[in-house]
Amino acid sequence: MTPETEPDRSVFSQIDFTSGAVAAVSGGSDSTALLLLLKDHLDRSAPATKLLAVTIDHGLRPGAAAEAQAVARFCAGRGIAHRILVWSGRKPSTGLPAAAREARYRLLAEAAQAEGIGLILTGHTADDQAETVLMRQARSHRARDDGRGLAGMAPATLYDWRIWIARPLLGTRRAVLREILRRANVGWAEDPTNEDEAFERPRIRAALADRNGAQRVEDALALAARAAVEREQLGHRAAALIRGFAGRPAAGLVRLDPGFATAGDEAAAVYALRVLLATVGGVAFLPDQARSEALLNRLRPGRPGTTVFLAASFCATLSRTVVDARRAGIFLRRETRNLTPAAPAVDNALWDGRRRITLGDKPGAFLIAPLGAAGAARQAIAGNGTPPSLVRAALAAEPVLWRASERPGECSGSAQDGPVLPGRAVRPVVAPFARLLPSFDLAPAGTVAALIGAPRLPATPFAGHTAG
Ligand SMILES: Nc1ncnc2c1ncn2[C@@H]1O[C@H](COP(=O)(O)OP(=O)(O)OP(=O)(O)O)[C@@H](O)[C@H]1O
């Protein structure tokens, strides 16, 4: 696309706006253009849509408050509802950009939820995408990782398993957006940190501004498109393996049929294993690629193709997950080391990275802790062919909720799978995707959710697409 061309207006027509939209508008050129184009699209196609523009004042630059006010004036002039939210939390001395981003998404999601809106739009552009891919390419070479990051930013990301963040301008160059703003006589703010070459992104941005820049951007976008297709395909193959070979014989216990390690292609099996390990262990990131490959190799039967029995039994730990491989199958459970001690249960918080707590109208009145070995020993175990010692080991790491006024022995109920008491629940989450789920990874996320009894994925924001 050349800078003179208009962006493809179908970018908005693909999106389902029935639950309204929050536009994340910093006041820079990209998000101001996003708002202008979005308002134009909605006025023409769905004028009753609830639209809220939100500006986050991170309180990090002297000009930030004035920029937020400028967005407020822009919105007032066009009849768009607008809110400024201030990041008032403690600012860390290291990792400030990441903390600011985390706070920004949290505040945007809270604003959307308060209005009953399930969709946030950001103004990320093709330039942002190219920069992201080039940065990840450099890192990927250094770390020799799995290369999934080369897919760049996803067209949509599910935040907290409940609100979609869509990036409709990901295929549009910044120059196109600026031209639109100039023609519409709309100004924008320049963020000086975008020019500060002490940071990696501005350095890449500056490098892309030279004469070969356009070609390098095109190449990076083409690489991202290919990597996105590969990543989605890998996800589908991993999901098929999980559907075919994984079961959940008891709460907190996943069983893989020994044929898992030889049934599909190696890449899919490694990826499926990594997602399961992170989920069972309650870890937000996937375990190391090389260590996961080595583990998969140990899980392979002695003579490939002739038997589905393991050559030898063994136990290994990766991603806080104990992998117990024996004749009866390959069992994954949360290791009992470093479990969270008893603590007050906080509504909507994640417990041990594995469970989301819902307390309904009674926050503060409950404690939560792992059941523990003694508690697990008292539980009756259904004889479904799974070694009872394994079921008990998994149960010991499962959470139990009890009223603060009771003693643990008198707990209100075990919080293994679903509602414990009306309005209260401790539900499993797919840990590596619980906070951010890029749309590339819908297939494995949805499949693992079904396996462990996590809530279903909400429908994607793209009309006609359903979540995996
Ligand atoms: N202060 C802000 N208020 C509202 N939205 C913002 C703010 N800053 C950024 N955004 C949204 O995020 C988009 C990307 O912004 P930018 O590239 O500056 O941030 P980033 O840190 O790279 O973003 P991300 O963390 O989402 O990758 C903007 O187009 C806008 O939609």
PDBQT file of the ligand as one rigid body, heavy atoms in Angstrom, charges set to zero:
ROOT
HETATM    1  N1  LIG A 501      -2.151   6.898  26.742  1.00  0.00    +0.000 N 
HETATM    2  C1  LIG A 501      -2.939   6.137  25.993  1.00  0.00    +0.000 A 
HETATM    3  N2  LIG A 501      -4.273   6.217  26.123  1.00  0.00    +0.000 NA
HETATM    4  C2  LIG A 501      -5.096   5.457  25.363  1.00  0.00    +0.000 A 
HETATM    5  N3  LIG A 501      -4.652   4.587  24.446  1.00  0.00    +0.000 NA
HETATM    6  C3  LIG A 501      -3.339   4.467  24.264  1.00  0.00    +0.000 A 
HETATM    7  C4  LIG A 501      -2.394   5.228  25.024  1.00  0.00    +0.000 A 
HETATM    8  N4  LIG A 501      -1.156   4.919  24.611  1.00  0.00    +0.000 NA
HETATM    9  C5  LIG A 501      -1.302   3.991  23.646  1.00  0.00    +0.000 A 
HETATM   10  N5  LIG A 501      -2.600   3.722  23.427  1.00  0.00    +0.000 N 
HETATM   11  C6  LIG A 501      -3.194   2.796  22.448  1.00  0.00    +0.000 C 
HETATM   12  O1  LIG A 501      -2.208   1.826  22.092  1.00  0.00    +0.000 OA
HETATM   13  C7  LIG A 501      -1.869   1.964  20.710  1.00  0.00    +0.000 C 
HETATM   14  C8  LIG A 501      -0.390   1.712  20.538  1.00  0.00    +0.000 C 
HETATM   15  O2  LIG A 501       0.300   2.711  21.185  1.00  0.00    +0.000 OA
HETATM   16  P1  LIG A 501       1.867   2.686  21.313  1.00  0.00    +0.000 P 
HETATM   17  O3  LIG A 501       2.438   2.070  20.098  1.00  0.00    +0.000 OA
HETATM   18  O4  LIG A 501       2.307   3.998  21.776  1.00  0.00    +0.000 OA
HETATM   19  O5  LIG A 501       1.961   1.808  22.554  1.00  0.00    +0.000 OA
HETATM   20  P2  LIG A 501       2.679   0.447  22.764  1.00  0.00    +0.000 P 
HETATM   21  O6  LIG A 501       3.164   0.527  24.161  1.00  0.00    +0.000 OA
HETATM   22  O7  LIG A 501       3.574   0.090  21.662  1.00  0.00    +0.000 OA
HETATM   23  O8  LIG A 501       1.336  -0.392  22.681  1.00  0.00    +0.000 OA
HETATM   24  P3  LIG A 501       1.176  -1.846  23.107  1.00  0.00    +0.000 P 
HETATM   25  O9  LIG A 501       1.721  -1.888  24.425  1.00  0.00    +0.000 OA
HETATM   26  O10 LIG A 501      -0.331  -2.014  23.117  1.00  0.00    +0.000 OA
HETATM   27  O11 LIG A 501       1.866  -2.680  22.107  1.00  0.00    +0.000 OA
HETATM   28  C9  LIG A 501      -2.324   3.347  20.327  1.00  0.00    +0.000 C 
HETATM   29  O12 LIG A 501      -2.635   3.428  18.951  1.00  0.00    +0.000 OA
HETATM   30  C10 LIG A 501      -3.546   3.537  21.177  1.00  0.00    +0.000 C 
HETATM   31  O13 LIG A 501      -4.678   2.906  20.600  1.00  0.00    +0.000 OA
ENDROOT
TORSDOF 0
